Amino acid sequence: MLIIFSAIGILFGIGFIISGTQINQRKKIGIQIAWILIVISMVLGLLQTAFVPVDLEGTGLSESLYYGAQIGGQVICNAICGLIVAIPLMVNNAMMDDSSLWG
């Protein structure tokens, strides 16, 4: 499972590079692609937390604390990334074009 999640991570990296070049060219479609990748990345991170077994026996952590920290960390970090990606939309004179995935 870790190999599959790692291969998917490489594909996400390529997707983020493509969306970054689109944002650099002042296209809104790059921001929308990045948001989609961030949401899918969060869902896959939550699935990885749920399905990859963890040995907590020698750490002294309870399972509920571990899973709460993992899920909370995923949600908070992805929300911050989404806000950082949205900065060009919040700038007054960003000169972003009207390209969009939604018409």
Backbone hydrogen bonds, N-H to C=O, Kabsch-Sander energy under -0.5 kcal/mol:
donor,donor_aa,acceptor,acceptor_aa,energy
5,F,1,M,-2.6
6,S,2,L,-2.1
7,A,3,I,-2.4
8,I,4,I,-2.3
9,G,5,F,-1.9
10,I,6,S,-1.8
11,L,7,A,-1.8
12,F,8,I,-2.2
13,G,9,G,-2.1
14,I,10,I,-2.0
15,G,11,L,-2.2
16,F,12,F,-2.6
17,I,13,G,-1.9
18,I,14,I,-2.2
19,S,15,G,-2.5
20,G,16,F,-2.3
21,T,17,I,-2.0
22,Q,18,I,-1.8
23,I,19,S,-2.3
24,N,20,G,-2.3
25,Q,21,T,-1.3
26,R,23,I,-1.9
27,K,22,Q,-2.1
30,G,27,K,-1.2
31,I,27,K,-0.6
32,Q,28,K,-2.0
33,I,29,I,-2.3
34,A,30,G,-2.1
35,W,31,I,-2.4
36,I,32,Q,-2.2
37,L,33,I,-2.5
38,I,34,A,-2.4
39,V,35,W,-2.3
40,I,36,I,-2.5
41,S,37,L,-2.5
42,M,38,I,-2.1
43,V,39,V,-2.2
44,L,40,I,-2.5
45,G,41,S,-2.2
46,L,42,M,-2.3
47,L,43,V,-2.3
48,Q,44,L,-2.5
49,T,45,G,-2.2
50,A,46,L,-1.9
51,F,47,L,-2.4
52,V,48,Q,-2.2
56,L,54,V,-0.8
59,T,56,L,-0.9
60,G,56,L,-0.9
66,Y,62,S,-2.2
67,Y,63,E,-2.8
68,G,64,S,-2.1
69,A,65,L,-2.3
70,Q,66,Y,-2.3
71,I,67,Y,-2.6
72,G,68,G,-2.5
73,G,69,A,-2.4
74,Q,70,Q,-2.2
75,V,71,I,-2.3
76,I,72,G,-2.6
77,C,73,G,-2.5
78,N,74,Q,-2.1
79,A,75,V,-1.9
80,I,76,I,-2.3
81,C,77,C,-2.1
82,G,78,N,-2.2
83,L,79,A,-1.9
84,I,80,I,-2.3
85,V,81,C,-2.3
86,A,82,G,-1.3
87,I,84,I,-1.1
89,L,86,A,-1.1
90,M,86,A,-1.1
90,M,87,I,-0.9
91,V,87,I,-1.2
94,A,91,V,-0.9
97,D,26,R,-2.8
103,G,100,S,-0.5
